[in-house]
Amino acid sequence: MRKLKLVISALLISGATLSSCSSAADIDVSKLETPCDYMNALGDITKEAIDLKESVGDNKPSEGDMSKLKALTQKIGEIQQSSQSAGISEQDLMECEGAKEIMETLSQIR
């Protein structure tokens, strides 16, 4: 879960410069079943955060952007809590094909 927490922390830290309008914030966590479902959901959120960062650029994020970022970070928390409740380990998550890509994507917003 350490890497999952790293993903979450990095997105929260980047919140000062990001905002997000997210369909990823609309992910139905109750429909996530496999470790890879969880990892892919985190990947969708990470991608949206990067897209938002790029759209905001050096400008100050609007209130709407900040609201969208808040929705994304709340969804990350829901995903983390749900995966832990489902007994999914960090190792299970990192074995997913998408895990490496998500970690690479995450490095772009650090």
N, C-alpha and C positions, 0 to 999 in steps of 0.2 A: 504494500500500500504506500510505501515511501515514494515511489515514482508517481503514483496517482496524486499524492499530496503535493508533489513537486509541480505537477501540471496545474493543479488548482491554485497553488501559491503563485505561480508565475502569471496566471491569468488575473488573479486578484491584484498583484503588484502592478501589472500593466494597466490596471483600471484607471489610473490617473491620466493616461494618455489615450485611452480607448473609449469607445462607446459602441453600442451595437444594436442594430435592428435585426432581430433574430427570429427566423423560423426555427433555428436550433433551440431557442428558448421554449418552443412549443413541443419539444420532444416528450412523448408520453412515456415516462420512466417505467410505468407499470407494464409496458409491453417489452421491455428489455429482458431477455431471457438468458443469453449466453454471455460469457466473458467478452467475447468479441462484439456483441451488441453494445455492451457498456463502453468498450474502447472506441468503437465507431461513433457512438454518440458524443464522446469527449472530442473526437477528431472533428466532428461537424461543428461543435462549439468553438474549438480552437481555430478552425478555418474562418469562421465568421468573425472572430476577434481580430484576426489578421486583416481580413477584408475591411473591417471597420477602421482599424489603425491606418490602413493605406488611404481610405477615403477621407479621414480627418486630417491626415498629414501633420503639418506643424501648427494647424489651427487649433483653437480651443474647442473641445467637444461641446456640443449643444446639450441642453437639458434632456432632450429626446435621446441623444446618443448615450448619455450617462444612464438614463432609465433603461435603455436596451442592454447596456453592459451589466447593470444590476440584475436584470432578468437572466442573463447568461450565467453570471456567477451563482445565482440562486439555483439554477438548473444543474450546475456542476455539483453543488452541495447535495442536491437530491439524488444525482447519479451516484455520488460517492456513498451516501447513506444506504441507498438501495443495494448497491453492489456488496457492501459490507454485511447487510442483513441477509443477503442471499448466500453468504459464505464464499464469495469469490475472492481468491487471493491475488496478491500482486503478481505472483508468478503466472497465474492463470491469465491475467490481463496482458502481461508482457509476452506471452506466447502467441498472442493474436497477430496475424499478419499486419494489421493496421497500426500496431503499437510503435513500431520503428518509425513509420511515417509521421505519426502524431508527435513523437518526440522530436523529430527533425523539424516539423512545422512549429512546434513550441519554441525551438531555439531561435526562430525568426522574430519572435516577439519579445525576447529577453532584452 
